Amino acid sequence: MIVQSFGGVEGVTGSCHLITVDHMKILVDCGMFQGLDEEKNYEPFGFNPKDIDYLILTHAHIDHCGRIPLLVKQGFKGKIISTKATYHVARIMLLDASKVMQEEYKVNYKKALRKGKPEEAKPPLYDEDDVFYAMEFFKVFLDYNQKYKLSKNVEIVFRNAGHILGSAYVEITVKEDGKIKKVIFSGDLGTDDKLVIKQLDYPKSADVLFIESTYGNRNHKPLEETIKEFKKAITDSFKDGGNIVIPTFALERAQEILFILRKMYDNGELPPCKIFLDSPLAISATKLFLQYPEYLSNDVVEYLKKGKNPFVFPWVYFTESVEASKKINDIESGAIILAGSGMCNGGRVKHHLKHNLWRENSSVIFVGYQAKGTLGRQIVDGAKTVKIYGEEIAVKAKIYTINGFSAHADQKTLLKFIKSIKNLQSLFLIHGEVEVMNIFKEKILQETNLKPHVVKERELIYII
């Protein structure tokens, strides 16, 4: 068995791991590169997509599924294996990605044309039709703990990764040269305390583990403390009489915030207001959550059992159309606006910031990580003015940063995951920044007898 990684190593995007075993070629994930690495999306895969027999998809974040339509365009004819929920989430995520790429291309093409260099505008990796065609290759849908044979000598099973709706880590059991080996690919792992979906299931045994290490260098603030901080930000903000803008990631974070607001409403903690979920992608994702009660937390299921919608109540409005979104900006006070993108580098949230950021009685509550170079990061870092659509906007609104929400396991949870595995012989670190992985490696050396290896791009790893 040979493993070679073509993304999701020496960085946190573009996850793509190729396994050669039993005369088969199997991919685990096929994600898009993002941020500073996005130019890599235009480079060759490093293998022939026509040769791939199976693609195992751990979950539907774009950095794990975003290049699937490109893989199909370049000749993939194998079977894609996922949970049913992951299939549905991937569909809306990929359609949204194709739309965003199309819009970016139109803008970039106009700029390039004005420079007299139209060739500088790179075309989208794929379009909507490519997404619809790629979805036809999702052939096998597995529940958690359901075994499936890829061949006589290779069997897989998904376990609940507790990361996002439908997310899984995959256990691959291989019979080779008279030996049996169990190899785990973690995908992305969640936390022990989940608001909306079930928390992760820990593995019992394996010989080899490839584990993500996004937050291998730190621990998160306790969820209970984070929720308390968020509630205070909401109630304090409304004392000033303005609006609240919450830049929100469409998948999971939006649903978590709606669920907290729902509980505040039920407990009489929420001041009278109008709550707008102003994101077509988040609206689609929220509807999907209700289709999969078996993946949801006990707290959410209790609401469903009582016939209550955990995400929708009398003060909540879904604004799908552009016209409805624009009307929100006529409201001067008493509105909570949840809109994407989560880092404010695109989407409808920029319009709401433009209308509210300069107002002293309004607030912006950040509930997710803000990467360097994004508009969100500028605001969090204390910029006095920012540019939005070419206009200079003063930052006079109150700014809150709530850091405890995270879909990713922290160092403590990752260590717990590793230690839960009996008879683990080999440990490989993937999906993390190099500096973070080196810190995590030292922590593992201190607390276990394992010798973790930080995987390099295209390095050949032989599992014997």
N, C-alpha and C positions, 0 to 999 in steps of 0.2 A: 504493500500500500504506500503510495507516494502522495504527499500533499504539497501544493504550490499555491501561494497567495498572490493574486493580481490586484489587490486593493484591500482596504481595511487593515493594513499593516503600516507602521511608520506614519500613522494618521488615523483620523476617526471617520472617514467617509470612503465610499467606493467599495464596500465589502464584497469580496469575490474570491472564493477559495476552491481550487480545483483538486479533486481526489481521483487518482487513477488506481483502480482496484478491480480484480476479477474480469479483466478485458473490457471494463467500462470506464467512462469518464463522467464524473459526477461533479456538478457545481453546487456549492453551498452559498446562496445569495448572489445577486448580480446588481450591486448598488451604484448609484450615481456619485461621482466625486463632486464635492461642494466647496465653496469658499475659495481659498488660494489654489486648490488643486483642480478646479473645474475644467481647466484646459485638457486634463488627462482624459476627459470624456470623448475627446475627438481622436485620441490615439487608438491604435489597434488593441484588441483585447489581450493579445499575448498568447492566444490559443485559437484554434479554429472552431467557431460556434457550431459548425456542421458535425463536429466530432462528439458533441456533448449528448449523452444519453438521458441524463436526468438533471433537473435543476431543483434543488431543495430550498424552498424559501422560508426562512425563519420568521420573518414578519414584514410588514408593509411600509416601514419608513423608507423614504426615497433613497437614503444612503445604503439601503439593502435591496431595494427592488427597482430603482430608477432606470437601470439600463436594460431591463428585460425586453422592451419593444425593440431596442437596438440589436440585442442578441438575436432576436427572431428575424429582424431585417437582414442580418448578415448570415442567415442560414440555419439557425437552430431549428431542429425538427423533433426534439425529444419531448419528454413529459415533464411538466412542472408539478411539484408536490407541495402542498401547503395545507393549513387548516382552512375550513370553509370561510371563516371570518376574515382570515388574511387575504383570501381571494377577493372578497367584496371590498375590503379596505384598499387593497392594491389597485383595484379598478378605479376608485374615485381619486386616489392619490396620483396615479399615472395620467389620468385624463386632465387633472389640474396641472400637472407638470408640463404636459404637452401644450396646454393653453398659455401658461406662463412663458414657455420658450418661444411660442409663436409671437406673443406680444412684445417680448424683448427683442426678437429679431426685427420686427417692423420698426421699432424705435432706432435700433442700431443701424439698420439699413438706410434709414433717412439721414442719419448723421454721417454715415460713410459716403452716401451719395453727394452730400453737400461738400465733403472733402475731395470729391472726385475719385474716391477709392472704394467703389461698391463691393469689391472682392474682400474687403476687410470685415464685412459683416458675416459672421459664421451662421449658416442656416441651422434651424432646430435639429436636434438629434433624431426626432421622430414627430409625427403628427397624430391626431385623434384616430385616424383610420389604422395607423400602426398599432395603437394601443388596443383597439377592438380586436384586431387580428391576433395580437400577442395573447390576449385573454383566452383565446381558444386552445392554447397549449397547456392551460391548467387542467390536468386530466385526473389527478389523484388527490382526494381530500381526506385527510386523516383527523380523527379526534385525538385528544391527548391520551397517551398510554395505549394507543392502538398500533400493533405491530404490522409492518408491511415489508414484503420481500422484494428487493430490487433484482435479485438473482438467487440461485441456489445457495450461494455462499455469503450473501450480503443482505442484512435486514436492518430496517430503521424503525425508530419510534420517536414520536414527539412528546415532550414534557412541557408543562406550563412554565413559561419564562417570566410571567408576571410583569411584563414590560409595557405592552399596549394590547389592545383587543386582538385576540387570536395569536399572540406571539408565542413562540416555542423555542426551546433548544432541542437539538437533534442528537440522539444516541445512535451510532452506527456500529453494528456488530458484524465482524468480518471473520470468516473461516479461511485461513490461508496457511499453506504448508503444514497442515495438521494442528495449527494453533488457532485459538479464538481470541480476538482482541475487540474490546469495546472502546470506541472513540467518541467523545462528546465535542460538538461545536456549539458554543453557548448562544450564538446570535447576540442579541442585547438582553441583559438581565434586569429585572425590576427590583423593587424593594420589598421589605417585610411588611411595611404598613402601606397598603394601597387604599385609596378612597373609592375608586369606581370599579376596578377589576380585581379578580382574585390575586392574592399574593403568590409568588413563585413557589414551585415544588422543588425541593432540594434532591439532587441525585443520590443514589445509594452506593453505586460502584461504577468504576471505569478504569481502563488502563491508561488512557491518554485523554487530556483535556486541552482544547483550544478555547481560551477564555478572553472575553472582552475586558478592557481595562480603562474605559473612558474616565472614570473617577477613582482610579486606583491610588490616587495621592491624597484623598480627603474623605471626610465623613459629612453627611448631610445633617442639617438641623432636624430635630424630631418633628414629625408631621403635626402633632398636636400643637406644638409651639408655633409652627408656621401658620396653621389655620387661625389661631388666636390673633397673631400679628395681622393677618389678612382682614379679619373681621373688624379689628380696631381701625385699620386704614379706611375701610368702607364707612364706618360710622363717623369717624373724625372728618372725613372728606365732606360728608353731607351737611355737617354743621356750618360749612362756609357757603352752602347754597348753590354750588355750581354743578358741573357734570363730572363723571369719572370715566376715564378712558383706560381700558385694560388691553394692551397688546397681547393677543392670545394665539398660541399654536392650536391649529384646528383639531388635532387628534389627541385625545385624552385630556390635555390641559383645559380646553374649553369645557369639556364635560365635568371635569373636577370642579371648576369654578362655579358652573351652574348648579352642581349638587350642593356645594357649600352655601350658595345663595338660597337654594330651596330650603335647606335646613334652617337657615337664619329666618326666612319667611315664616316657616312653620312654628318656630320658637318665639316669634314676635321680636326678633333682634334686628330685623331689616327695616330701615326707615322707608316710608312710602316712596316708590320710584318706578321708573320704566326701565326694563332691562332689555337691551337689544343684542341679539346674536347676529352680528352683521358680517357673515362670512358664509357664502354658499357651500364651501368645502366643510366647514365646521358643522353646518346644518345637516349636510348629508351624513357626516360621521356620527352625529348625535342620533339620528334616526337608525343608523346601523347598530349602535349599542343596544337599543331596545329589542333588536332581533335576536340577540345572543345572551339571554339571561343566564345561561349556564357558565358564561365566562365572567360574570359580574360579582362584585363583592357582596357579602351577606347583608351589609347595610343597604345597598341599592336594591337587592332582591326583596328585602322587607318592604320597601316602598311599593314595588311591583305587586307583591302579594296583597297589599291593601288597596290595590287598584289606583295607586298614585303614580304619576309620571315623575321620576326623580330629577328630571332636567327642565321640566316645563310646569309653570304655575301661572296664576292670573296676571302677574306683572311682566311676564316674558314675551318678547316678540321676535320672531324669526324674519329677518329682512333679506330676501333673496335677490330682489331686483335692484338695479342701480338707482332707480327713482326713489324707492323706499329708503335706501341708504342715504341719499342726499337729503331727504326730509328730516332725518335725525338731527342734522345740523341747524334746524330751525329751533330746536329745544335748547333753552338757555340754562336750565337747572333741573336736577332730579333724574338725570339719565345715567345709567351704567351701560357703557358701550364696549362690548367684547368684539374685537375685530383683528384680523390678521393683516400683515404677517407678524409673527411673534417678536421679530427683531426690528420691526418698523422699516425694513428696507424695501417694502413694496406693499401692494394691497390697499384695502379701504382704510386701514388704520391711519395712513398718512393724511387722508382728508380730515379725519376726526381730530388728529393732532393739530393740524393747521387751524382748525376752528376753536380749539380749546386750550392749546399749550400757552398762549399769550395771556390767558385769563387767570387772575390771581385766585379766584374762588373755585377754579376747577382743579382736578387732580389726575395724575397718571400713575397707575399702579402696575409695576412690572412684576410678572409672576414666572418669568423664564429667563434663561441665560441670554445675555446680550454679547454677541461676538464682536471682536475688534473690527472697526471700520463700518459698523452699522449705525443707522440713525439712533436706534435704541441705546447703543453703547455711548454715543455722544451725550445723550440726555442724562443717562445714569451717571456719567463721569462729571456732570455739573456744568455742561455748556450753557452760557448765558443766552446765546442765540443759535439757531440751527436753520439750515436751508431746506425748505420743503417745496418741491416743484418750482425751484428757482427763486422762491420768495424767502426773504429773511424773516424768521419768526422768533420773537422773544420767548424765552422759557421762564414764565412767571407762575405757572401752575405748581402745586405741591407735587413732589416726586417721591413715590414710595418704591422701594425695591424689596421684594419678598423672595428670599433665596432658597427656602426649604422645599419647594416643590421640585421633584425630579422623577422622571420615569426610569432613570438609570440607577443600578446598584452602586452604593458607595464602597469605599475600601473595606469597611467592616463586613458588609454583606458578601462582597466578592471572596473575602477570606473564609467566611462561613461556608460558602458554596464549595470552595476548594477542599476545606477540611471535612465536609460531609461525605466525600468520596472515599470509599475503602479501596485499598490496594492500588491507589494511583501511582503510576510509575513515571509518567512524563507530562510536563506542563508547558504549554506554549502560550505566550501573551500576544494578543492581536487587538485590533480596533482601539487604539489609544495613541496619544501624542508620545513621542519617544521619551521625553523627559519624565512624563507621568509614569510610563511603563517601567522606567529605571527605578523610580521611587518605589513603585509597587513590587518590583522584583526584590529589592532590598528587604521590604517588609515580609515578603514570603520566605526569604532565606532566614530571617530572624525567628519566624513563628512555625516553620515546618521543616521537614527533612528533604523537601523537594528542591530541585535546581531548575528554576524556570528559565525558559529561553525566549528572548524577544525576537519574534519572527521578522525577517526582512522580506522586502518585495521580491517575488519570483525565486526565492530560496527553495531548493528541493529538500523536503523533509521525508525521510524514510521511516515508516512505522513498521518495525520488525517484530 
